[in-house]
Amino acid sequence: MAATVAVPVASVESDPDRCGAEEEARENEAEEDGNQQAGPISTSQSRLAKLPLARIKALMKADPDVSLASQESVFIIAKATELFVEMIAKDALVYAQQGKRKTLQRKDLDNAIEAIDEFAFLEGM
């Protein structure tokens, strides 16, 4: 014969101190992240960029019109590229899911390019 024991469970909603503490912790983390960004550009930007900055700088310098590229410009190009790839991948994912697939294929990217006016410059590639 098994006996059941009722254990009171504290609700998150009923504990206002806990919610306030969590919000304060998030604000402190945000402030710390903000303080890190104000530091040296090379250390904070290299952590924030997911693409290799050295390769992006080399690609930028491959253009004959570009003689010098500052760290800030390389970082901005890296972030813009990351956001572009993320946006087109998310749009292509919609087409992959419509085809009941989890893997993006070339046709998904082609469909996203054709359907979205922002990607018109990529048509025919």
C-alpha positions in Angstrom: 0.0 0.0 0.0 1.6 3.3 -1.1 1.1 6.5 0.8 1.0 9.8 -1.0 2.5 12.9 0.6 1.4 16.3 -0.5 4.3 18.7 -0.8 3.5 22.4 -1.2 5.0 23.9 -4.4 5.7 27.6 -4.4 4.3 29.3 -7.5 6.6 31.6 -9.5 3.7 34.1 -9.7 3.2 34.1 -5.9 6.9 35.0 -5.2 7.4 38.6 -6.3 10.9 38.8 -4.9 12.0 36.0 -7.2 10.7 37.7 -10.3 12.4 41.0 -9.3 15.7 39.2 -8.6 15.6 37.6 -12.1 14.9 40.9 -13.8 17.8 42.5 -11.9 20.1 39.7 -12.8 19.2 40.1 -16.5 19.7 43.9 -16.3 23.2 43.4 -14.7 24.1 40.9 -17.5 23.0 43.5 -20.1 25.1 46.2 -18.4 28.1 43.9 -18.2 27.7 43.1 -21.9 27.5 46.8 -22.6 30.7 47.5 -20.6 32.5 44.8 -22.6 31.6 46.4 -25.9 33.1 49.7 -24.8 36.5 48.0 -24.4 39.1 47.4 -27.1 37.6 46.8 -30.5 39.7 43.8 -31.4 38.8 41.7 -28.4 35.1 42.5 -28.1 34.3 42.5 -31.8 36.0 39.2 -32.4 33.8 37.6 -29.8 30.7 39.2 -31.3 31.4 38.2 -34.9 30.7 34.7 -36.0 32.6 35.0 -39.2 36.4 35.1 -39.4 37.3 38.8 -39.5 40.7 38.2 -41.1 39.2 36.5 -44.1 36.6 39.2 -44.5 39.4 41.8 -44.4 41.3 39.8 -47.1 38.1 39.7 -49.3 37.6 43.4 -48.8 41.2 44.1 -49.8 40.8 41.9 -52.9 38.7 44.7 -54.4 41.1 47.1 -56.2 39.0 50.1 -55.0 39.8 49.2 -51.4 43.2 50.1 -50.2 42.7 50.2 -46.4 40.0 48.6 -44.2 39.5 49.6 -40.6 38.6 47.1 -37.9 35.3 48.8 -37.5 34.4 48.5 -41.2 35.5 44.8 -41.3 33.3 44.1 -38.2 30.3 45.9 -39.7 30.6 44.0 -43.0 30.9 40.7 -41.0 27.7 41.5 -39.0 25.8 42.6 -42.1 26.8 39.3 -43.8 25.7 37.3 -40.8 22.3 39.0 -40.7 21.9 38.6 -44.5 22.7 34.9 -44.3 20.4 34.4 -41.4 17.5 36.2 -43.1 17.8 34.4 -46.4 18.2 31.0 -44.5 15.0 31.7 -42.5 13.1 32.5 -45.6 14.4 29.4 -47.4 13.5 27.3 -44.3 9.9 28.1 -44.9 10.0 26.5 -48.3 11.9 23.5 -47.0 9.2 23.0 -44.3 6.5 23.3 -46.9 8.2 20.4 -48.7 8.3 18.6 -45.3 12.1 18.6 -45.2 14.6 19.8 -42.6 17.5 20.3 -45.0 17.7 23.4 -47.1 18.2 22.8 -50.8 19.2 25.0 -53.6 15.5 25.2 -54.8 14.5 26.5 -51.4 17.0 29.4 -51.7 15.8 30.0 -55.3 12.2 30.1 -54.1 13.0 32.6 -51.4 14.9 34.8 -53.8 12.0 34.8 -56.3 9.4 35.5 -53.7 11.0 38.3 -51.7 11.7 41.6 -53.5 14.7 42.3 -51.2 16.6 39.4 -52.8 15.9 40.5 -56.4 19.6 41.4 -56.9 20.3 37.6 -56.5 18.0 36.4 -59.3 19.9 34.5 -62.0 22.8 33.4 -59.8 
